[in-house]
Amino acid sequence: MAGRPHGPALSATDQAERAPSAASLLHSVTKCVSDGCRPAPFPWPCMNRPASAAFFHGDGMARFAHIVPIALLLLPACRDEPQVRDERRAVAVQRIGADAGIGTTYAGEIRSAFESQIGFEVAGRIVERRIDLGSSVHAGQTLLRLDNSDYARALDSAAAQSGSARTAAAVQQADLARSRELLKQGFISPAEFDQQKAAAVQAQAQLRAAGAQSGTASAQLGRTVLTAPRAGVVTQIQGEVGQVVGAGQAIVTLADPSRPEIAVALPEGSLDRVRSASRLSVSVWSSPGRHYAARLRSISGAADPATRTFAARLSVDAPAQALLMGETAELRVEGDAGDAAVRVPLTAVLQSNGRAQAWVLDQRTMVVQPRAVQIGAAQGDMLTIRSGLKPGETIVTAGVHLLRAGEKVRIVQVPQS
């Protein structure tokens, strides 16, 4: 008959012997539930055996009718509980605090307040150099010499011309004296006397011109020797022996080590900060840990066309010989301790149409609101906020371009790199 199991029919006694007990049936149901209700041809593994199949198709099922409700109660436990999804936008936040005395650093170079670029006043070929980089010199000390042979010959020629003019002037003076006596005696006319007088005056003029030429030649000869105008340290040499240099060409840079300064290039956004800084200090790599007070002396009135930075000079209060000319230094600019400035990550500020804003989170309501801020200088991945934020407030640090005013958010922890 359709629907009945194939094979020899079992007697009621055999069905009773092969049928599972109530305990084993309950165990099978429980195991099915604990295993996650894996699909099987029958609801429980025990039903896959021929005897069990016969049992469930026979009268044995009636013996355990009270077990079925228990199994039906256990089956719903297999179903997964529906989870409620949080639709609020996830954001990373940071609590800000006051950053009194914010320090910003700028790289610079130690220079002197008095630097002289000196060179020869005449052209020529260098034949001697008596200094090296770093040499300390005193005022009037010889630094370099040019070949002076041409200038010496020019001086000799000028001296000879001067001697000839001197002789001619003396002869004319003597002739003028004789002409004056002859005029008194009436032997010459006044016109002849005037001619002699003019000749004497011309001779004197030629003598003065020859003397000037001789003086110029002598000065030119002296200018073939380059001397130090003041005491200092040689920081740069741009001429070597055998090199031909022109008049006025800078050959040696001389610096006064007793007046050290730091030369730095400041970005446009840092000018006001440097001018209003509560403290300026300088440190050098050769003496780590040592800081010297500095004072702003000057800032260039125009930006460098290539770097768009402003050249600044700051005087440094340092002992003699403590700083070496040309060494790398660092300028530290510290703000006013009473300033309410804070620093936040660059990603926390959104700039649009020339205005900057940050998103502040109310942790009671978990609602964010935009707030206009005034930004200062940037250092690394941090940005100084001059106004608009207060210490203790919580701001969004990532995804600020996706937020809307009044939006509720949830906080997520961002792993630290």
PLY file of the C-alpha trace (Angstrom):
ply
format ascii 1.0
element vertex 417
property float x
property float y
property float z
element edge 416
property int vertex1
property int vertex2
end_header
0.00 0.00 0.00
1.35 3.43 -0.86
2.91 5.38 1.98
3.90 2.31 4.04
7.55 1.20 4.49
8.85 -1.66 2.34
10.08 -4.96 3.78
8.56 -7.57 6.05
5.96 -6.38 8.44
6.96 -6.12 12.08
4.86 -7.48 14.87
3.67 -5.24 17.64
6.23 -6.85 19.98
9.13 -6.16 17.59
7.95 -2.58 17.12
7.87 -2.06 20.86
11.38 -3.52 21.29
12.90 -1.44 18.49
11.06 1.80 19.28
13.13 4.46 21.11
12.45 5.14 24.70
11.00 8.44 25.85
14.36 9.45 27.32
16.23 8.74 24.08
13.61 10.59 22.08
13.86 13.65 24.33
17.65 13.46 24.13
17.46 13.42 20.32
15.19 16.45 20.28
17.45 18.36 22.67
20.55 17.48 20.64
18.80 18.64 17.50
18.07 22.00 19.11
21.62 22.42 20.47
23.12 21.56 17.07
21.27 24.38 15.43
18.50 22.31 13.81
20.61 21.06 10.91
18.29 19.79 8.17
17.76 16.03 8.04
15.29 13.73 6.32
13.46 13.55 9.63
13.24 16.12 12.40
15.52 14.02 14.66
18.45 11.74 13.88
16.71 8.82 15.54
13.99 8.98 12.89
16.44 8.11 10.12
16.73 4.48 11.24
14.28 1.99 9.69
13.01 0.92 13.05
12.39 4.49 14.08
10.62 5.16 10.83
8.42 2.19 11.44
7.82 3.42 14.90
6.68 6.84 13.75
4.44 5.30 11.15
3.04 2.74 13.58
1.19 2.69 16.79
4.32 3.38 18.82
3.90 7.09 18.29
0.88 7.04 20.49
2.97 5.81 23.45
4.98 9.05 23.40
2.33 11.55 22.41
3.16 13.56 25.53
6.75 14.13 24.22
5.63 15.95 21.06
4.53 19.17 22.79
7.91 19.35 24.54
9.69 19.05 21.19
7.49 21.70 19.67
8.33 24.06 22.52
12.07 23.53 21.99
12.04 24.12 18.23
11.54 27.94 18.35
14.87 28.21 20.19
16.58 27.40 16.88
15.49 30.70 15.36
17.86 33.76 15.44
16.72 36.83 17.34
16.30 39.87 15.02
18.88 42.60 15.83
18.01 46.30 15.86
20.45 48.24 13.63
21.78 51.59 14.90
21.26 54.04 12.04
23.14 56.92 13.70
26.31 58.09 11.96
29.50 56.80 13.54
32.10 59.48 14.36
35.46 59.72 16.08
35.71 62.40 18.74
38.29 64.06 20.95
38.03 66.10 24.10
40.04 69.29 23.81
41.97 71.07 26.52
43.81 74.36 26.97
47.28 74.43 25.48
48.85 77.32 27.35
52.17 78.40 26.01
51.82 76.62 22.69
55.28 76.28 21.16
55.99 76.47 17.46
59.45 75.96 16.04
61.15 77.27 12.90
64.47 76.21 11.43
67.06 78.93 10.90
70.74 79.77 10.69
73.03 81.61 13.08
74.24 84.83 11.47
75.82 88.05 12.69
74.12 91.38 13.15
77.08 92.91 11.32
78.07 91.10 8.15
80.35 92.64 5.55
80.87 91.34 2.05
84.17 92.83 1.01
86.15 92.67 -2.22
88.84 94.41 -4.23
88.19 97.90 -5.55
90.28 97.09 -8.61
90.32 94.18 -11.02
93.13 91.68 -11.14
94.38 88.17 -10.55
94.64 86.83 -7.00
98.20 85.82 -6.17
97.95 85.31 -2.40
95.32 84.25 0.14
96.14 84.47 3.84
92.86 83.35 5.39
90.61 80.30 5.57
86.97 79.75 6.46
86.48 80.37 10.16
89.62 82.46 10.53
89.44 85.19 13.16
90.92 88.44 11.89
91.60 91.87 13.36
90.99 95.26 11.78
93.54 96.06 9.07
94.77 92.47 8.66
95.72 91.48 5.10
93.34 88.90 3.64
94.24 88.57 -0.07
96.55 90.21 -2.64
96.31 90.81 -6.37
99.06 90.88 -8.95
100.15 94.56 -8.79
102.69 94.70 -11.62
100.41 96.65 -13.97
99.45 99.08 -11.23
103.08 99.57 -10.26
103.98 100.50 -13.85
101.03 102.86 -14.00
102.31 104.53 -10.85
105.79 104.89 -12.31
104.35 106.49 -15.45
102.22 108.88 -13.44
105.18 109.77 -11.26
107.29 110.56 -14.35
104.57 112.76 -15.80
104.23 114.52 -12.51
107.98 115.21 -12.43
107.94 116.59 -15.96
105.00 118.83 -15.16
106.74 120.07 -12.03
109.81 121.05 -14.06
107.73 122.80 -16.72
105.82 124.71 -14.07
109.06 125.85 -12.45
110.40 127.14 -15.79
107.21 129.05 -16.45
107.34 130.62 -13.01
110.91 131.80 -13.65
109.96 133.23 -17.06
107.03 135.04 -15.49
109.30 136.67 -12.92
111.69 137.91 -15.64
108.80 139.18 -17.74
107.55 141.19 -14.79
110.94 142.98 -14.48
111.09 143.59 -18.22
107.61 145.08 -18.13
108.69 147.51 -15.40
111.65 148.59 -17.52
109.48 148.94 -20.61
111.27 146.32 -22.64
108.03 144.29 -23.24
104.47 145.30 -23.72
101.69 144.44 -21.31
100.27 141.99 -23.88
103.49 140.01 -23.94
103.50 139.90 -20.16
99.93 138.57 -20.13
100.93 135.76 -22.51
103.75 134.73 -20.21
101.47 134.83 -17.22
98.92 132.54 -18.96
101.67 130.07 -19.83
102.72 129.92 -16.18
99.14 129.33 -15.03
98.75 126.51 -17.58
101.94 124.87 -16.37
100.63 124.91 -12.80
97.39 123.26 -13.93
99.31 120.52 -15.73
101.35 119.97 -12.60
98.24 119.49 -10.50
96.75 117.06 -13.04
99.95 115.02 -13.09
99.98 114.98 -9.32
96.38 113.72 -9.23
97.20 110.97 -11.71
100.16 109.95 -9.61
97.97 109.86 -6.50
95.35 107.75 -8.28
97.96 105.30 -9.52
99.37 105.03 -6.01
95.91 104.38 -4.55
95.17 101.76 -7.21
98.38 100.00 -6.33
97.39 99.99 -2.66
93.98 98.55 -3.51
95.55 95.36 -4.79
95.74 94.35 -1.11
92.45 93.39 0.59
92.35 94.11 4.34
89.73 93.53 7.03
87.66 96.65 7.78
86.88 95.38 11.31
87.55 92.44 13.58
85.47 89.36 12.87
85.27 85.81 11.59
85.55 84.79 7.95
82.32 83.00 7.04
82.65 82.84 3.26
85.42 83.04 0.63
84.60 83.34 -3.05
88.06 83.72 -4.52
91.06 81.46 -4.96
94.67 82.01 -5.98
94.90 82.40 -9.75
91.31 83.57 -10.12
90.70 86.86 -11.95
88.18 89.02 -10.14
86.46 92.25 -11.03
86.31 95.52 -9.17
83.62 95.44 -6.50
83.11 91.67 -6.68
82.38 90.18 -3.23
85.25 87.91 -2.25
85.11 87.55 1.54
82.20 87.65 4.01
83.23 88.90 7.43
80.92 88.56 10.45
81.11 89.99 13.95
80.67 87.01 16.33
79.91 89.23 19.31
76.46 90.08 17.91
74.83 86.74 16.95
71.41 86.58 15.34
69.16 83.89 13.90
67.87 84.27 10.35
64.56 82.48 9.69
61.98 82.38 6.91
58.48 82.85 8.34
55.23 81.89 6.58
52.64 84.61 6.27
50.37 83.05 8.88
53.09 83.16 11.54
54.02 86.86 11.42
51.51 88.03 14.04
52.33 85.06 16.24
56.03 85.92 16.27
55.35 89.61 16.88
53.05 88.92 19.85
54.90 85.93 21.32
55.39 85.94 25.07
58.76 84.24 24.75
61.24 83.61 21.95
64.17 81.25 22.39
66.91 79.78 20.23
68.71 76.45 20.44
71.44 74.93 18.27
72.07 71.32 17.35
75.64 71.46 18.62
74.38 72.19 22.17
71.14 70.24 22.67
69.16 71.24 25.73
70.55 74.78 25.89
68.23 77.66 25.04
69.07 81.34 24.57
66.60 84.22 24.77
65.89 86.00 21.50
64.34 89.33 20.47
62.73 90.17 17.17
64.83 92.75 15.32
63.33 92.96 11.85
60.92 91.32 9.42
61.15 91.83 5.68
58.46 94.05 4.21
58.02 91.82 1.14
57.68 88.08 0.69
60.25 86.07 -1.19
58.80 85.57 -4.69
59.89 81.92 -4.81
59.06 80.64 -1.31
56.38 83.21 -0.32
58.01 83.53 3.10
59.25 86.59 4.98
62.89 86.91 6.07
63.20 87.70 9.78
66.17 88.49 12.00
66.19 87.96 15.78
68.96 88.99 18.15
70.22 86.20 20.42
71.50 86.73 23.97
74.36 84.26 24.04
77.87 84.34 25.55
80.84 85.04 23.29
81.86 82.04 21.17
78.76 80.09 22.30
77.28 80.17 18.81
79.12 79.48 15.59
78.35 81.53 12.52
76.43 79.50 9.96
75.35 76.62 12.20
71.79 75.31 12.10
69.50 76.66 14.81
65.88 76.41 15.88
63.62 79.28 16.89
60.87 78.43 19.38
57.87 80.74 19.59
55.68 80.46 22.67
52.25 82.06 23.00
50.72 83.87 25.94
49.92 81.56 28.86
46.60 83.38 29.29
45.57 82.75 25.72
42.65 80.39 25.28
44.25 78.80 22.24
43.85 75.07 21.77
45.21 72.59 19.28
43.09 70.09 17.37
43.75 67.61 14.55
43.69 69.07 11.06
40.86 66.67 10.20
38.59 68.30 12.80
38.36 71.60 10.92
36.38 72.10 7.73
37.27 75.16 5.65
34.86 76.48 3.04
34.56 79.87 1.33
37.32 81.30 3.48
35.62 80.30 6.74
36.59 77.54 9.14
34.30 75.52 11.38
34.46 72.58 13.77
31.69 70.21 14.90
30.98 70.18 18.63
29.29 67.16 20.24
26.81 67.42 23.11
27.49 64.16 24.95
24.18 64.30 26.81
22.05 64.32 23.67
24.70 62.96 21.25
23.83 65.79 18.85
26.48 67.66 16.82
26.41 71.33 15.90
28.83 73.35 13.69
30.76 76.23 15.21
32.86 78.90 13.49
36.48 78.99 14.64
39.51 81.20 14.05
42.53 79.15 13.08
46.19 79.88 13.74
49.41 78.21 12.71
49.64 74.54 11.78
52.34 72.25 13.13
52.52 68.75 11.75
49.02 67.25 11.79
47.77 69.67 14.48
46.13 73.07 14.02
46.01 75.94 16.49
42.52 77.30 17.20
42.62 80.91 18.36
38.93 81.28 19.16
35.65 79.40 18.88
36.43 76.36 21.04
36.76 76.02 24.80
38.73 73.53 26.87
36.63 70.55 27.89
34.45 70.49 24.80
34.24 67.40 22.61
34.72 67.76 18.87
34.39 65.42 15.91
37.79 64.57 14.45
36.86 62.56 11.35
34.14 62.75 8.72
33.17 66.35 9.44
32.22 66.94 5.80
29.37 64.41 6.10
27.64 65.87 9.17
24.46 67.91 9.35
23.49 70.40 12.02
21.44 68.76 14.76
22.30 65.24 13.64
22.52 62.49 16.25
25.68 60.42 16.14
27.34 57.54 17.91
30.96 57.41 19.04
33.40 54.85 17.69
36.90 54.20 18.91
39.59 54.80 16.29
42.61 52.50 16.71
45.83 54.36 17.41
48.54 53.86 14.80
0 1
1 2
2 3
3 4
4 5
5 6
6 7
7 8
8 9
9 10
10 11
11 12
12 13
13 14
14 15
15 16
16 17
17 18
18 19
19 20
20 21
21 22
22 23
23 24
24 25
25 26
26 27
27 28
28 29
29 30
30 31
31 32
32 33
33 34
34 35
35 36
36 37
37 38
38 39
39 40
40 41
41 42
42 43
43 44
44 45
45 46
46 47
47 48
48 49
49 50
50 51
51 52
52 53
53 54
54 55
55 56
56 57
57 58
58 59
59 60
60 61
61 62
62 63
63 64
64 65
65 66
66 67
67 68
68 69
69 70
70 71
71 72
72 73
73 74
74 75
75 76
76 77
77 78
78 79
79 80
80 81
81 82
82 83
83 84
84 85
85 86
86 87
87 88
88 89
89 90
90 91
91 92
92 93
93 94
94 95
95 96
96 97
97 98
98 99
99 100
100 101
101 102
102 103
103 104
104 105
105 106
106 107
107 108
108 109
109 110
110 111
111 112
112 113
113 114
114 115
115 116
116 117
117 118
118 119
119 120
120 121
121 122
122 123
123 124
124 125
125 126
126 127
127 128
128 129
129 130
130 131
131 132
132 133
133 134
134 135
135 136
136 137
137 138
138 139
139 140
140 141
141 142
142 143
143 144
144 145
145 146
146 147
147 148
148 149
149 150
150 151
151 152
152 153
153 154
154 155
155 156
156 157
157 158
158 159
159 160
160 161
161 162
162 163
163 164
164 165
165 166
166 167
167 168
168 169
169 170
170 171
171 172
172 173
173 174
174 175
175 176
176 177
177 178
178 179
179 180
180 181
181 182
182 183
183 184
184 185
185 186
186 187
187 188
188 189
189 190
190 191
191 192
192 193
193 194
194 195
195 196
196 197
197 198
198 199
199 200
200 201
201 202
202 203
203 204
204 205
205 206
206 207
207 208
208 209
209 210
210 211
211 212
212 213
213 214
214 215
215 216
216 217
217 218
218 219
219 220
220 221
221 222
222 223
223 224
224 225
225 226
226 227
227 228
228 229
229 230
230 231
231 232
232 233
233 234
234 235
235 236
236 237
237 238
238 239
239 240
240 241
241 242
242 243
243 244
244 245
245 246
246 247
247 248
248 249
249 250
250 251
251 252
252 253
253 254
254 255
255 256
256 257
257 258
258 259
259 260
260 261
261 262
262 263
263 264
264 265
265 266
266 267
267 268
268 269
269 270
270 271
271 272
272 273
273 274
274 275
275 276
276 277
277 278
278 279
279 280
280 281
281 282
282 283
283 284
284 285
285 286
286 287
287 288
288 289
289 290
290 291
291 292
292 293
293 294
294 295
295 296
296 297
297 298
298 299
299 300
300 301
301 302
302 303
303 304
304 305
305 306
306 307
307 308
308 309
309 310
310 311
311 312
312 313
313 314
314 315
315 316
316 317
317 318
318 319
319 320
320 321
321 322
322 323
323 324
324 325
325 326
326 327
327 328
328 329
329 330
330 331
331 332
332 333
333 334
334 335
335 336
336 337
337 338
338 339
339 340
340 341
341 342
342 343
343 344
344 345
345 346
346 347
347 348
348 349
349 350
350 351
351 352
352 353
353 354
354 355
355 356
356 357
357 358
358 359
359 360
360 361
361 362
362 363
363 364
364 365
365 366
366 367
367 368
368 369
369 370
370 371
371 372
372 373
373 374
374 375
375 376
376 377
377 378
378 379
379 380
380 381
381 382
382 383
383 384
384 385
385 386
386 387
387 388
388 389
389 390
390 391
391 392
392 393
393 394
394 395
395 396
396 397
397 398
398 399
399 400
400 401
401 402
402 403
403 404
404 405
405 406
406 407
407 408
408 409
409 410
410 411
411 412
412 413
413 414
414 415
415 416
